[in-house]
Amino acid sequence: MNETPFVDLAVHHSPRDLRDKFALGFTKALRFCADTFFAKRYGHRAIVLETVAAVPGMVGATINHLKCLRRMCDDAGWIRTLMEEAENERMHLMTFIEVAQPTLFERLVILAVQWVIYLSFFALYLVSARTAHRLVGYFEEEAVISYTLYLKEIDEGRSPNLPAPEIARRYWKLPDSATLRDVVLVVRADEAHHRDINHGFASQLAGLEPVGLPARYPEHAADTRAAA
């Protein structure tokens, strides 16, 4: 990978109804909590938030898998897409663990909230899959913003531009000379892809035409898709 992944930072889905407003309001409330707790410790923020971000894709894939089994119908590619999203977010976590070791308190927070998040999102998906995907779309909008701010911290010298962890170089096919800045760029591109896909799923479920084209499919995932 030699080129900088392009990310449209201006993408934002304007809420159309009460469900969209709920999803956006809940996302903004979580953003306030994250900003208050982590401030500019972006490496630690990434570790905790990526443990949450890896949940929705697995939940969505599970429920769609079971639905297709019950109805004996095709999934139109949703299951694989959501599974890839969950795996991708897990790799983000494994990467940032190499960058910033979580504190004992952060590990306790993860233990405390993971099942709450899983069960809550599972219930939301059963009640309204459209709202669930819209919520994830807004989560990913905020993730793109957070990683953009992380890049600014690195570029302005307030966060060290460490060598890229080996796990990141292998997964994203980065050169041996890659740095943390290169990692943040590809992670941000991943989040932009998840943002656009989940907003697209939500719009499809609402009977709306998706706005614009989704961010480019990540190169690192192409091998997995081709081998399936």
Disulfide bonds with the S-S distance in Angstrom:
none
